[in-house]
């Protein structure tokens, strides 16, 4: 019986590595692709951490009237001075006007007039009035009601609309803070809270 040469002896166990070296340009990309696919599946199944979900935001209403905000707590805000008329196929036209303070409201002055009682309502789409015209928002109705029932020569109610569609409490608080810092001096700040979860979904 002839002795087995050293190179033949290495062919058995070493044959996988020889095969791998010859095909490394195909095998390595396939291994990387499988790893990326596994990571993608793992990320989809794992809940996102709070510091990521706090950065998510989706706005689907009146897109042309919004812009990114410089305040990282707000993410998005209404464009001061913006105006549009929407004419949906299944309903009446609705007018949306944003004042110079970035609120869906008539033009307001930061300096409170004598005898004025100022309420600021911050909220999401219900406060904003996503499906109605300017005069039919919650704040517009409340302002008319308060002035009709309780207003007079010595007392005038102002109800400011601080609603932005999809806002969560953190964004609402940031908007209220900004207005107070600018000198709005509301007597009452009301939060209309509907969205407690993730901003985007």
N, C-alpha and C positions, 0 to 999 in steps of 0.2 A: 504494500500500500504506500502510495506516494505521500510525502509530508505536505500539509496545507501551507501554502505561502502566506506571508503576513498580509499582503494586500487583499487576498481572497478572504482571509479570516475577518477583515474589517468590513467586508461588503454586507454581511448579514445585519448586524446591529446598526451599522453606520449608513445603511441604504436610505433611511428616512432623511437624514441630514443631507446626503448627496442629492436626493430628490428635491428637498427644500431649497438648497442653494441654487440648483438649476432653474427653479421656478419661482424664486423669491420676488420677482417683479410682478407676478400675478398673485401669489399667496399673501404677501404683506398688505397690499391694498384691500384684499378680501377680508383679512383679519381686522383691519382698521374700520372697514365698512360695517362689519358685524358688531364691533364695539360701539360705534356711533349709533347704530340702530338700537342696540340694547340700552344705551344711555337715553335715547329719545323716548323709548317705551317707559323706562323707569321714571323720567321726568314727568311724563303725562299721567302716570298713576300716582305719583307723590303729590300731596297738597303743596301749594306754593307758600313760602314763608311770609309772615306779615309785612316785612320790609319790602317785599316784591309786590304783594297785592295792594299796598298803599300807593304804589306808583301807577297802577293800572287805571285806565280811564277810557270810556267809550261815550261819545256824544252822537246821538242820532237825530236830534231835533234842531231845526233852524241852524244848520251848520255855518252858513255864511255870516251869522251874527256873533260868532264866537271866535276867540283867539287864544293861543297859549298865554298863560299868566306868568309874570315874573316872580310871583310868590309861589314857591314850591309846594306850599300847603294847599293852594287853590287849583293848581294845574291848568285850569282853563277859566276864562271869564268872558263876559259880554263885551263887545266892542263899543266903547263910548261913541255916541252919535250915530250908531247904525240904525237903519230903517229898512223894512221890506214889507211887501204885501204878498201873502201866499194865497194862491187860488187852487185849492184841491178839487179834484174831479168829483168827489163825493160829498161836498159840503160848501158852505158859504166862504167867501174870501175872509181872511183875517189879517189885520195889520199889526205889526210888531215894531215898536219904537224903543230904542235904548237912549237914555239921556246922557249928558256929559259926564255923569258920575259912574257910568257903566251899569245902570239899573234899568230894568224894564218899567219905566215910570215916566210921568210928565217931568219936565225940567224942574229941578229942585235947587235950592241954595243951601250950602252947608250951614250958613248962619241962620239960626232958628229965629223966625219972626216973633215979635212980642205976642203973647197970648196963644202961641202954637203948642200943641201937645203932639209929640212926634213918636210914632210907633214904627219900628223896623221889623219886617217879617223876613226871615231867611229860611230858605227851603229848597226843594228840588222842583220837578216839573209841575206839580200841582200849584205851588206858589208862583212859579214863573208864568203859568198859564199857557201850557204847550199847545192847546187846541183852540184857544180863543183869542179875540182881538184885545187890544190894549184896555179898552173901557170895561171889559168883562172879566178881568183878572180878580183874584180874591182880594188883593189889596185895594183895587179900585172900588169894588163893591163895599168893602168895609169902611173905606174913607167916606163914601157918600152916606152910608148908614149912620156912622158916628156923628157926622156934621148935621145930618137932618134931625137926629134925635137929641143930641146933646150940645151941638155947636151953637155959637151965637157971636155977637159982636166982640165979646171978651175972650172967647175960646174957639180955636180952630184946630181940627185934627188933621194931621198928615200921616198917612200910612204908606210907608216906603216898601216897594217890592224888591226884596233881595233874593228872589228865586232864580236859580239856574238849573236847567234840567240835568239830572243825574248827580246833583250835589249830595254828598254825605255830610254828617254832622261836623267832621273836621273842616271840610271846605266852607260850610256855613259859618262856623266860628271864625275862620280866617277872614271871610268877607266882612263879618260884623266888626272884627278887630280893625280892619283897614278903614272902614267908614268912621269908627270912633276916633281912630288916630288922626284922620283927616279933619275932624271937628264936627261931625254930624250931630253929636250929642243927642241920641235918641233917649226918650223918657222910658221906653219899654222896648226890649228886643224879644221877639217871639220866634221860636224855632218850630217849624213844621217838619217833623222828622218822619220819613218813610223808608229811606235807604240806610240800613244799618250794616250791610255786608260789604263785600268787595265792590270797589267802584265800577269796575268794568262789567260785572255780570250780576 
